[in-house]
Amino acid sequence: MQTLKLSVLFCWLIVFSCAEKPALKAEKKSFDKNTAEKLKWMSLDEATAGLKKEKRPVLIDLYTDWCGWCKAMDKKTYNNKDVTAYVQQKFYPVKFDAEGHKSITWNGRTFDFNQRHKTHDFAIYLTNGNLSYPTTVIIPVDGEPQAIPGFLAPNEFELIAKYFGEGKYGKVSFDEYQKSFKSQW
């Protein structure tokens, strides 16, 4: 009889422990989705309008639809809560399709899709012709575009974003800044 009671008790423990885990996982996922804020990307026109109100660097995510590393950077870096909060606070974030066909104007100059190169002239301008995807482009206040090619994990992104976001670009060499930098993400 004692063995039967222990067997029933053991079965109930298994049933309840298995039933609770998915519920807890679903609750945790729901909680994470509600607390993690998504990065609010702007159009180039919105960033231009923002610059007229408040000077801050423009961060451009230069991507293509077919680029796997671009998708990985969206998922792993731009969905990171620390990256999102910092970029939203310190930059005008713009997502730009390097193979888009829409004409755009930046600083009084119009850029179009370049049929010969099968890419947008704005992407060529931002990267100085060194196209690579993804590329993170930061345009400092009153500065020229600085293109950083390749996938950046959140901790790699932090170093670069804070160099520009804290206004160190042009005042302190990147190497010097990097030596004293302490990652927090």
C-alpha positions in Angstrom: 0.0 0.0 0.0 2.8 2.4 0.9 4.4 1.7 -2.5 1.1 2.5 -4.3 0.9 5.9 -2.4 4.4 6.8 -3.3 3.8 5.8 -7.0 0.7 8.0 -7.1 2.5 10.9 -5.4 5.4 10.5 -7.8 3.1 10.6 -10.8 1.4 13.7 -9.5 4.7 15.5 -9.0 5.7 14.7 -12.6 2.4 15.9 -14.0 2.4 19.1 -12.1 6.1 19.9 -12.7 5.7 19.3 -16.4 2.5 21.4 -16.6 4.0 24.4 -14.8 7.2 24.8 -16.9 5.5 25.7 -20.2 3.2 28.1 -18.3 6.2 29.8 -16.7 8.0 30.0 -20.1 5.0 31.5 -21.7 4.7 34.0 -18.9 8.4 34.9 -19.1 8.2 35.4 -22.9 5.2 37.6 -22.5 7.0 39.6 -19.8 10.1 40.0 -22.0 8.1 41.2 -25.0 6.3 43.8 -23.0 9.4 45.2 -21.3 11.8 45.1 -24.3 11.3 48.3 -26.3 11.9 48.0 -30.1 14.2 50.4 -31.8 12.2 53.1 -33.6 13.8 53.5 -37.0 13.4 56.8 -38.8 13.3 57.8 -42.4 16.1 60.0 -43.6 13.6 62.9 -43.9 12.6 62.4 -40.3 16.3 62.4 -39.2 16.9 65.6 -41.2 13.9 67.3 -39.5 15.2 66.1 -36.1 18.6 67.6 -36.8 17.0 71.0 -37.2 15.6 70.8 -33.7 18.4 69.0 -31.9 22.0 68.3 -33.1 23.0 64.7 -32.6 24.7 62.0 -34.7 22.8 60.0 -37.3 23.3 56.3 -37.2 22.4 54.5 -40.4 22.0 50.7 -40.7 23.0 50.1 -44.3 21.5 46.7 -45.3 20.1 44.6 -48.2 17.2 42.2 -48.2 19.3 39.2 -49.1 22.0 39.8 -46.5 22.0 37.1 -43.8 24.4 39.0 -41.5 22.1 42.1 -41.8 19.3 39.9 -40.4 21.5 38.6 -37.7 22.5 42.1 -36.7 18.8 43.1 -36.5 18.0 40.1 -34.3 21.1 40.1 -32.0 22.3 43.7 -31.9 19.4 46.0 -32.7 17.0 44.0 -30.5 19.3 44.2 -27.5 17.7 46.4 -24.8 21.0 48.2 -24.0 21.6 49.0 -27.7 18.0 50.1 -28.3 17.9 52.4 -25.3 21.3 54.0 -26.1 20.7 54.5 -29.8 17.2 55.9 -29.2 18.7 58.4 -26.7 21.9 59.5 -28.5 21.3 59.1 -32.3 18.8 59.6 -35.0 18.6 55.9 -36.2 17.9 55.4 -39.9 17.5 52.0 -41.7 18.5 52.3 -45.3 18.1 49.6 -48.0 21.3 49.9 -50.1 19.4 48.5 -53.1 16.3 50.7 -52.8 15.1 52.6 -55.8 13.6 55.7 -54.1 15.3 59.1 -54.7 16.4 60.8 -51.6 17.9 64.1 -50.7 20.6 64.6 -48.1 22.3 67.9 -47.4 20.9 69.5 -50.5 22.1 66.7 -52.8 19.8 64.2 -54.5 20.8 60.5 -54.7 19.2 57.9 -57.0 19.4 54.2 -57.6 22.6 53.5 -59.7 21.6 51.0 -62.4 25.2 50.4 -63.4 26.3 49.4 -59.9 22.9 47.9 -58.9 22.9 49.8 -55.7 21.8 53.2 -54.4 24.2 56.2 -54.9 23.5 57.1 -51.3 25.0 53.8 -50.2 28.1 54.5 -52.4 28.4 57.9 -50.9 28.1 56.7 -47.3 30.7 54.0 -47.7 33.0 55.9 -50.1 32.4 53.1 -52.6 33.5 50.3 -50.3 30.2 48.5 -50.2 29.8 45.8 -47.6 26.7 44.5 -45.7 25.8 45.2 -43.1 27.5 48.5 -42.6 26.9 50.8 -39.6 27.3 54.4 -40.7 27.6 57.2 -38.2 27.4 60.7 -39.4 28.7 62.9 -36.6 27.2 66.3 -36.0 28.8 68.6 -38.6 31.0 65.6 -39.8 31.4 63.2 -42.7 30.0 59.7 -42.8 32.0 57.1 -40.9 31.3 53.6 -42.2 32.0 50.6 -40.0 31.5 47.5 -42.2 30.4 44.1 -40.9 28.3 42.5 -38.2 28.7 44.0 -34.8 27.8 42.1 -31.7 26.3 44.3 -28.9 29.6 44.7 -27.0 31.4 45.6 -30.2 28.6 48.0 -31.1 28.8 49.6 -27.7 32.4 50.7 -28.1 31.7 52.4 -31.4 28.3 53.9 -30.4 29.6 55.4 -27.2 32.7 56.8 -29.0 30.3 58.9 -31.2 27.4 59.2 -28.8 29.5 60.7 -26.0 31.1 63.2 -28.4 34.6 61.7 -28.3 34.9 61.5 -32.1 37.3 64.2 -33.4 38.5 65.0 -29.9 40.1 61.7 -28.8 41.7 59.2 -31.1 39.7 55.9 -31.3 42.7 53.9 -30.2 43.1 56.1 -27.1 39.4 55.9 -26.3 39.4 52.1 -26.8 42.2 51.7 -24.2 40.3 53.3 -21.4 36.8 52.0 -22.5 35.0 49.6 -20.1 32.1 47.7 -21.6 28.8 47.7 -19.7 26.7 45.7 -22.1 
